[in-house]
Structures are given as C-alpha cells and as structure tokens.
Amino acid sequence: MSEIVLTTGGHVRGSRASEAVVAFLGIPYASAPFGPHRFREPGPPRPWRGVRRADEFGPIPPQPTEPDLPPWSPEDGECVLTVNVWAPPCRAPARPVLVWVHGGAYRTGFSADPLYDGTRLAEQGLVVVSLNYRVGFEGFGHVPGAPDNRGLLDQVAALRWVARNIGAFGGDPTNVTLAGESSGGGSVACLLAMPAARGLFQRAIAHSVPYDFVTRATAAAVGERVAEAAGAAPEALAEVPPGELVAAAERVTAEEQAGPPDTLRHYTTTVFAPVVDGEVLPAAPLTALEAGAGGAAELLLCHTLHEFRLFPGVGAAPQVTEDDALPDVARAFGLPPERVAGYRALAPGASAYDLYTMIATDGRYAEYTARLAEAHTRAGGRAHLARFAWESPALDGALGACHSLDVPFAFRNLDGGPYAEFLLGEPGPAEHALAGRIAGAWADFAATGDPGWPALSAGDTPVRTWNRRDGLEHDDPQSGTRALWRDVDFHAPTG
C-alpha cells in the first residue's frame, strides 16, 4: 500500500511503523467540538486540500493531567476528534478491522498512549484503528438542551468514518470488531445497545466492563453541581473555557470521593458515566442484551482476576484494612453486607484489604462482565468469556492480576512506555509468549469469531484463563463468590 491514501476528507500521508505496517495518525473524523459545535453531536470534518501529513497523533481532548502522561493544553489545538490507522502494506485481500476505544473512567484517556500502539496487532494481519473521543464533562456531562452521551456519539461517528474509509487502507468494512477496556469496554457494551451504532460493527471485544451508568436525573444533578463549581448557570456552560470546566468537575469528583464509605463514588475517580437517557442510550447494556439488542454480534468478554487492586495501589481509591469497614464496602458495591461472611468463608486466610478488593472486583467488573456474556447467550447470541490471571511482580506483588494489566498483553506492547513498566516490571520470555497468545486470540476472533475456546451455552459458562499456563475453567453462577451475587440486580443504575 502506498503511504498516501485518499479518504473522504482528502489525501493523507502515513509513515512506516515497521517493515510490515504503515501508520496514519491524527486523521479528523469529525469537526472540532468547540465554539458553536460545543456540547453538540459530532459534525462532519472539514475537507482539506493537498496531502495532509498523518505522522503525528492529534491533540488530546480536555481532561485533567495524569502522572507520566502528556498534559492537555488548549494550545495544542481544537481538532481532538481524530482516528489513527495501522495497516499492512498489502491491500489485498481485504483484512479484518479492529477499532479500539481507550479507557480512562469516562474522565481521561487518549489514543496516543503507547500502550495502544497498533503496530504489533496489525502485524497479526489486522487493520487497527484507534480514536479520540470527548471525555469528562465535555463527553458525558449533562447540559440542558444538548444531547447526553456525546462521547458515545463521537465513537459512532468514528465507526461511520471507518465504514466509509477503511477499504482504502486495505480493511474490510463488513468485518469490523469494536474493542475496548474499562470505560472503553463499557462504551463497547453501550454501543451494542445503541440504535445509532447498529450495523457498524459485527463483533465486539470488551475487557473489564464497569458496572456504571446513571439516570438522566443523576446526570442533571451532577451537571448542576459542576456548573455551580464553575460559577456558571447550567445553560451557560458553553461559555466556560474547557480548562475551567475540567477543574470544576475535578472539585465535584473530590467531594464525592470524600463522601460516605457506603457509596460507590467514594471508591471511584469519576462522577461521569453513560446516561440511560432513553434516546442516545435507550436502555442499560444488560437490559438491552437480554432483549436481544446485540443481535448477531459475536462477543469476547474478559476481566482480570484482581481488578480492583490497581486503584488503592495507586492512590485512586481508599485503603480499607479493618474488618469493621467491610459492610460499608459491600453496600457501596451493591452486595448485602451480611454476605461479607461468605467471602470470609471462601477465603479464610484473607486480610480485610484482600476481602475489600475481592468484593470490589466482583461488584464493579467481574460479575457484570460475566452477566453480559450470559445475557447475550440467552438471547440467542454467541459469546466467549476469559479471565486474565497473570500476577504482576511489580510493587512486590501488590497489584496481582489487576485492572488494565491485560492491555499491554493484548496489544503485545509489554514495552509500551512508563505505565507498562510500572505495571509489569521486567517481562521475560514467558510474558512475551502470553502476549502472543492473547493477541493471536484477538486476531483470530476478529477474523472468524472464534478466539480458540468454546462459546457459552445455555448450561455452561466456559472461561479461558490467561496465565503462564493457560487453562479452561467452567464458571458456576450458583457456587463460589458468584453465588453471593446471585440475586443482586445489575440492571439498576449506579446513580
């Protein structure tokens, strides 16, 4: 494939990412969401003349600064809705497409993160696409008269760009897999439920899907608090500079984290989540999948064994080290507090901290991810389930198999920058081999719908366990920790 490709916006010139892959970075898929377009649905990008250089990532959307990550700055430019494409140089035959949605708690994140470099996945025979979308208040805050879930609408616009353009990069627009982790995985689950996304992808990979979505009333209340913190009326938020709105939202988030220990937001880093507004997102993902909204889409869902250990480990959630605090933890994550005793019985040697992270892992990610797979199966769909169990030696083993640890393995980017180094320590041959197996399963699933292990059935929940030695387990929702959640409702909004 030539390093110059014609898109619907104009010609773009990429550059070699490796001998086998050409990268095209920072291509606009929608207009800049500022000025008269702020808090609106994404509009079409402005076409350009000549050949546009596509060798640098686009600017990141407004968001708070995170350690070891590039800071957002308004001086970087307003063209924040961009896609990146990694493609093998040969255009024929058309290759499966994988579209990646980054995580970040619906509050932060961007596609330029080194963890998400698509070069090695593209070397597996895929065309890989990543994208920026609006996060925080710009993407998920409620503004009177504006659509909710603007970040999700951005993702739909990016998928439409893929449908129109990916053939020019050697991709097959009829074989698109949408993939994401954490809030990216939550976004994938939401897009399965959204009429606007129907037909834009055929398969979906969702890792560590958070059980987190809110009602329109809750979103409106949060919006009013952010407006008050910014010193503006809710109707006048479009006049507040993005940086000031980020700061106001961070103040509201800090207030929520300082709230009672029996509330979910005490343990999370965001007040933003998808809004079940009855329009953009007509129903919560689990409800929608039970009703057959996933249709014929094939799903691959995964969670890590110790999801929640990441957050207190990096100071993003409180430390809980006393048994007396565990009933509040249970209430915050929706578990009847008397069932803490069930966790103690199943893990008799566990500390209070261990039990805290176990309850939070199941209530926030693991149980919800499994239920999505089971719901899609009951509705007649096909779903595969996996569990990432490789435990990191970093921080003297404190992280275990924590949230986001699976991402550098799936992208085969074990050397993907400071965050990967922090998570992994120094990976050796066994870790690189594991990364090859996970990336291979992603590539196989994107190509054929079969990642290499059985799909769920009406009476069986097989789970691929990723570790130094992989395994196949069979979950029983009526035993172990899953039985403790058997009658907990995962349909109700978290706020």
C-alpha positions in Angstrom: 0.0 0.0 0.0 1.2 3.5 -0.8 1.9 5.8 2.1 -0.6 8.2 0.5 -4.3 7.2 0.8 -7.4 9.1 -0.3 -10.1 9.5 2.4 -13.4 11.2 2.3 -11.7 14.3 3.7 -8.7 14.3 1.4 -5.4 12.6 0.9 -3.3 11.6 3.9 0.4 10.6 4.0 1.4 8.0 6.6 4.8 6.6 7.6 6.3 3.2 8.2 5.7 2.0 11.8 7.6 -1.2 10.9 8.7 -3.2 7.9 5.2 -4.7 7.7 3.0 -1.8 8.9 2.2 1.7 7.7 0.7 4.1 10.4 -1.6 7.0 9.6 -2.1 9.2 12.6 -4.3 12.1 13.6 -6.9 11.9 10.8 -10.0 14.0 11.6 -13.2 12.0 11.6 -15.4 14.9 12.9 -15.3 18.6 13.3 -13.7 20.3 16.3 -16.3 20.1 19.1 -15.8 23.7 20.3 -17.3 27.1 19.5 -20.8 26.6 18.0 -20.2 22.8 18.0 -19.5 22.5 21.7 -21.8 20.0 23.5 -23.3 19.0 20.2 -23.4 15.8 18.2 -20.2 15.4 16.2 -20.4 17.1 12.8 -18.5 16.2 9.6 -14.8 17.1 9.4 -13.8 20.0 7.2 -12.1 18.6 4.0 -8.6 19.7 3.2 -6.6 20.3 0.0 -3.4 18.7 -1.0 -1.9 15.9 1.0 -2.3 16.0 4.8 0.6 14.7 6.9 -0.6 11.9 9.1 2.6 11.1 11.0 1.6 12.6 14.4 -1.2 11.9 16.8 -3.9 14.6 17.1 -4.3 16.8 20.2 -6.0 15.1 23.2 -9.4 16.1 24.4 -9.8 18.4 27.5 -9.0 16.4 30.7 -7.1 16.6 34.0 -3.4 16.0 34.0 -2.3 12.5 35.0 1.2 11.5 36.2 3.5 10.3 33.4 1.1 11.2 30.7 1.1 14.3 28.4 -0.9 17.1 29.8 -3.9 18.5 27.9 -3.4 22.1 26.7 -5.7 24.3 24.7 -2.6 25.5 22.8 -2.4 22.0 21.2 -5.4 22.7 19.0 -9.1 22.0 18.9 -9.1 19.2 16.4 -9.4 16.5 19.0 -11.7 14.0 17.2 -9.2 12.0 15.2 -8.5 8.4 14.3 -5.3 6.5 13.7 -4.9 3.6 11.4 -2.2 0.9 11.3 -2.3 -1.2 8.2 -0.1 -3.8 6.5 1.3 -2.5 3.2 -0.5 -5.1 1.0 -4.1 -4.0 0.2 -5.4 -7.4 -1.0 -7.1 -9.4 0.3 -9.2 -7.1 2.5 -8.3 -7.6 6.1 -10.3 -7.8 9.3 -10.6 -4.4 11.1 -10.2 -3.8 14.8 -11.4 -0.5 16.2 -10.0 0.3 19.7 -11.8 2.5 22.3 -9.5 3.6 25.1 -10.4 3.5 28.8 -10.0 6.2 31.5 -13.1 6.1 33.7 -15.0 8.2 31.2 -12.9 11.1 32.6 -9.4 10.8 30.9 -7.6 8.9 28.2 -6.4 9.3 24.6 -5.3 7.2 21.7 -1.7 8.3 21.7 -1.0 6.3 24.8 2.0 4.0 23.9 0.0 1.0 25.3 -2.3 1.4 22.4 0.2 1.4 19.5 -1.4 -0.8 16.9 1.7 -1.9 15.1 2.1 -5.4 16.5 -1.6 -6.2 16.3 -1.5 -5.0 12.6 1.4 -7.4 12.1 -1.1 -10.2 13.0 -3.0 -9.5 9.8 -5.4 -6.8 11.0 -6.1 -3.2 10.1 -6.2 -1.5 13.5 -7.9 1.8 14.2 -7.9 3.8 17.4 -9.7 7.1 18.2 -10.0 10.0 20.5 -13.5 10.9 21.8 -14.7 13.5 24.3 -14.2 12.5 27.9 -15.2 14.1 31.3 -17.8 16.8 31.2 -17.3 17.6 27.5 -18.3 14.0 26.6 -20.6 12.8 29.4 -21.7 15.8 31.4 -25.4 16.8 31.2 -26.1 20.2 29.6 -29.6 21.5 29.2 -30.7 21.4 25.6 -27.7 19.3 24.5 -27.5 15.5 23.8 -26.3 13.3 26.6 -23.5 10.7 25.9 -21.6 12.9 23.5 -18.5 10.7 24.0 -20.5 7.7 22.7 -21.8 9.7 19.8 -18.2 10.5 18.9 -17.5 6.8 18.8 -20.4 6.2 16.5 -19.1 9.0 14.2 -15.7 7.3 14.2 -17.3 4.0 13.2 -19.1 5.7 10.4 -15.7 7.1 9.2 -14.4 3.5 9.3 -17.3 2.3 7.2 -16.6 4.9 4.5 -12.8 4.9 4.5 -11.3 1.7 5.8 -11.4 0.0 2.4 -8.8 2.5 1.2 -6.4 1.2 3.9 -6.9 -2.4 3.0 -9.6 -3.2 5.6 -12.9 -5.0 5.1 -15.7 -2.6 6.2 -18.0 -5.7 6.5 -15.7 -7.3 9.1 -15.3 -4.8 11.9 -14.6 -5.7 15.5 -15.1 -3.0 18.1 -12.8 -3.4 21.2 -12.2 -1.6 24.4 -11.2 -1.9 28.1 -12.5 -0.4 31.3 -14.7 2.6 30.3 -13.7 1.6 26.7 -15.2 -1.8 27.4 -18.2 0.0 28.9 -18.5 2.1 25.8 -18.5 -1.1 23.6 -21.3 -2.5 25.8 -23.3 0.7 25.3 -22.8 0.8 21.6 -24.2 -2.8 21.4 -27.4 -1.2 23.0 -27.5 1.9 20.8 -29.6 2.0 17.6 -27.2 4.6 16.1 -24.4 2.0 16.1 -26.3 -0.8 14.6 -24.6 -2.4 11.6 -21.4 -0.5 12.1 -19.5 -3.5 13.6 -20.0 -7.2 13.5 -18.0 -8.4 16.6 -17.1 -6.9 20.0 -14.3 -7.3 22.5 -14.9 -5.8 25.9 -12.4 -6.2 28.7 -13.2 -5.2 32.3 -16.6 -3.7 31.7 -17.5 -1.5 34.6 -20.9 -1.7 36.2 -21.5 2.0 36.0 -24.3 4.0 34.3 -26.6 6.7 35.6 -30.1 8.1 35.1 -30.7 11.4 33.4 -31.8 12.9 36.8 -28.5 12.0 38.3 -26.6 13.3 35.3 -28.6 16.6 35.6 -27.8 16.9 39.3 -24.1 16.4 38.7 -24.2 18.9 35.9 -25.7 21.5 38.2 -23.0 20.9 40.7 -20.3 21.2 38.1 -21.9 24.4 36.8 -22.0 25.8 40.4 -18.4 24.9 40.9 -17.5 26.7 37.7 -19.5 29.8 38.7 -21.9 29.5 35.7 -25.6 28.7 35.1 -26.1 25.2 33.6 -27.5 26.9 30.4 -24.3 28.9 30.1 -21.7 26.1 30.4 -20.7 26.5 26.7 -19.2 29.9 27.7 -16.9 28.3 30.3 -13.4 27.6 29.0 -12.7 23.9 28.8 -9.8 24.1 31.4 -12.1 25.8 33.9 -14.7 23.1 33.4 -12.2 20.3 33.9 -11.2 21.9 37.2 -14.8 22.3 38.3 -15.5 18.7 37.5 -12.5 17.6 39.5 -13.7 19.5 42.5 -17.1 17.8 42.4 -15.3 14.4 42.0 -13.2 15.1 45.0 -16.3 16.0 47.0 -17.9 12.7 46.0 -14.8 10.7 46.9 -14.8 12.4 50.4 -18.4 11.2 50.9 -19.8 8.3 52.9 -17.9 5.0 52.7 -21.1 3.1 51.8 -21.5 4.9 48.4 -19.9 3.9 45.1 -18.3 7.3 44.3 -16.3 7.1 47.5 -14.2 4.4 45.6 -14.2 5.8 42.1 -12.2 8.5 40.3 -15.1 9.9 38.3 -18.6 11.3 38.6 -19.2 10.6 34.9 -20.8 7.5 33.3 -23.1 6.7 30.3 -26.5 8.2 30.8 -29.6 6.0 30.2 -31.4 8.9 28.6 -34.0 6.9 26.6 -32.7 8.4 23.4 -29.0 8.0 22.6 -28.8 5.1 25.1 -32.4 3.7 25.3 -31.6 1.1 27.9 -28.7 -0.1 30.1 -26.5 -2.6 28.4 -27.5 -5.7 30.4 -31.2 -4.9 29.9 -30.6 -4.3 26.2 -28.6 -7.5 25.7 -31.3 -9.6 27.4 -33.8 -8.1 25.0 -31.6 -9.2 22.0 -30.1 -5.8 21.2 -26.8 -7.5 20.5 -28.3 -9.3 17.6 -25.9 -11.5 15.6 -22.8 -9.7 17.0 -20.2 -12.1 18.4 -18.8 -11.1 21.8 -15.5 -11.7 23.5 -15.5 -10.5 27.1 -12.8 -10.7 29.7 -12.0 -9.5 33.2 -8.9 -9.7 35.3 -8.7 -11.8 38.5 -7.9 -8.9 40.9 -9.3 -5.9 39.1 -9.7 -3.5 42.0 -6.2 -4.0 43.4 -5.0 -1.3 41.0 -6.9 1.6 42.5 -5.9 1.6 46.1 -2.4 0.5 44.9 -2.0 3.8 43.0 -3.9 6.0 45.5 -7.0 6.2 43.3 -9.3 4.5 45.9 -9.1 4.4 49.7 -7.2 1.9 51.7 -9.5 -0.4 53.7 -7.7 -2.5 56.2 -10.2 -3.1 59.0 -12.9 -5.7 59.1 -15.4 -3.2 60.5 -15.3 -1.3 57.3 -16.3 -4.2 55.0 -20.1 -3.9 55.4 -19.8 -0.4 54.0 -17.7 -1.6 51.1 -20.4 -4.3 50.4 -23.2 -1.7 50.5 -21.2 0.6 48.1 -20.9 -2.2 45.5 -24.4 -3.5 45.9 -23.7 -6.6 48.0 -25.9 -7.3 51.0 -23.5 -6.7 53.9 -24.2 -10.0 55.7 -22.6 -11.7 52.7 -19.2 -10.5 53.7 -19.2 -13.6 55.9 -19.5 -15.6 52.7 -16.3 -14.1 51.3 -14.5 -14.8 54.6 -15.6 -18.5 54.4 -14.4 -18.8 50.9 -11.0 -17.1 51.7 -10.4 -17.9 55.3 -6.8 -16.6 55.3 -7.6 -13.3 53.6 -7.0 -9.9 55.2 -9.6 -7.2 55.3 -7.8 -5.5 52.5 -7.9 -8.7 50.4 -11.7 -9.1 51.1 -12.2 -5.4 50.2 -10.6 -5.8 46.8 -12.3 -9.1 46.2 -15.8 -7.6 46.8 -15.0 -4.5 44.7 -13.5 -6.6 41.9 -16.7 -8.7 41.7 -19.2 -5.9 42.2 -17.5 -3.5 39.8 -16.3 -5.7 37.0 -16.2 -9.5 37.2 -19.8 -10.3 37.9 -21.1 -7.7 35.5 -18.8 -8.8 32.7 -19.9 -12.5 33.1 -23.6 -11.5 33.2 -23.3 -9.6 29.9 -21.9 -12.7 28.3 -24.6 -14.9 29.7 -27.4 -12.5 28.8 -26.2 -12.3 25.2 -26.1 -16.1 25.1 -29.6 -16.5 26.5 -30.9 -14.0 23.8 -29.5 -16.3 21.1 -26.1 -14.6 20.6 -22.6 -16.1 20.7 -20.3 -15.0 23.5 -16.8 -16.1 24.7 -15.5 -15.3 28.2 -12.0 -15.0 29.5 -10.2 -14.2 32.8 -6.7 -12.7 32.9 -4.9 -14.3 35.9 -1.2 -13.5 35.3 0.0 -11.7 38.5 2.5 -8.9 38.2 5.6 -8.9 40.3 5.6 -5.1 40.4 5.3 -3.4 43.8 6.3 -6.7 45.5 3.2 -8.4 44.0 0.7 -5.9 45.5 -1.2 -5.4 42.2 -1.8 -9.1 41.4 -3.7 -9.5 38.2 -5.1 -6.0 38.4 -7.2 -3.8 36.2 -5.6 -2.8 32.9 -2.8 -5.3 33.3 -4.1 -7.3 30.3 -4.0 -4.3 27.9 -0.2 -4.4 27.1 -0.5 -8.1 26.6 -3.4 -7.8 24.1 -1.5 -5.2 22.1 1.8 -7.0 22.5 3.2 -3.8 23.9 5.0 -5.0 27.0 7.5 -2.3 26.4 4.7 0.3 26.0 6.0 3.2 28.0 6.1 4.2 31.7 2.7 2.8 32.6 3.5 -0.6 31.2 6.9 -0.6 33.0 5.1 0.3 36.2 2.5 -2.5 35.8 4.8 -5.3 34.6 8.2 -4.8 36.0 10.6 -6.6 33.5 8.7 -9.1 31.4 10.6 -12.2 30.3 10.1 -14.8 27.6 7.0 -16.3 29.3 5.3 -13.0 29.4 6.0 -12.3 25.7 4.7 -15.7 24.9 1.5 -15.0 26.8 1.1 -11.7 24.9 1.5 -13.5 21.7 -1.3 -15.9 22.6 -3.7 -13.2 23.7 -3.0 -11.0 20.6 -3.4 -14.1 18.5 -6.8 -14.8 20.1 -7.9 -11.3 19.4 -6.8 -11.5 15.7 -8.5 -14.9 15.3 -11.7 -13.6 16.8 -11.7 -10.5 14.6 -11.2 -12.7 11.6 -13.5 -15.5 12.3 -15.4 -15.0 15.5 -13.5 -17.9 17.2 -10.8 -17.0 19.7 -9.8 -20.6 20.3 -12.1 -21.9 23.1 -15.8 -22.8 23.4 -18.5 -20.2 23.5 -21.0 -20.1 26.3 -24.1 -22.2 26.1 -27.4 -22.4 28.0 -26.0 -24.6 30.6 -22.3 -23.9 30.5 -20.0 -20.9 31.1 -16.5 -21.9 29.9 -13.8 -19.4 30.7 -10.4 -19.2 29.2 -7.9 -18.4 31.9 -4.8 -16.5 30.7 -1.7 -17.2 32.7 1.8 -18.5 32.3 0.0 -21.8 31.6 -3.5 -21.1 30.2 -6.5 -23.1 31.3 -10.2 -23.6 30.7 -12.5 -23.3 33.6 -16.3 -23.6 33.9 -18.0 -21.0 36.0 -21.0 -21.9 38.0 -23.1 -18.9 38.9 -24.5 -20.9 41.8 -21.3 -21.6 43.6 -18.2 -19.7 44.9 -18.3 -15.9 45.0 -20.7 -15.8 42.1 -23.3 -17.4 44.3 -23.0 -14.5 46.7 -24.2 -12.1 44.0 -26.9 -14.4 42.5 -29.8 -12.2 43.4 -28.1 -8.8 43.2 -29.6 -6.6 40.5 -27.1 -5.4 37.9 -29.8 -3.7 35.8 -30.4 -0.7 38.2 -28.4 2.5 37.6 -25.4 3.1 39.9 -26.6 6.6 40.4 
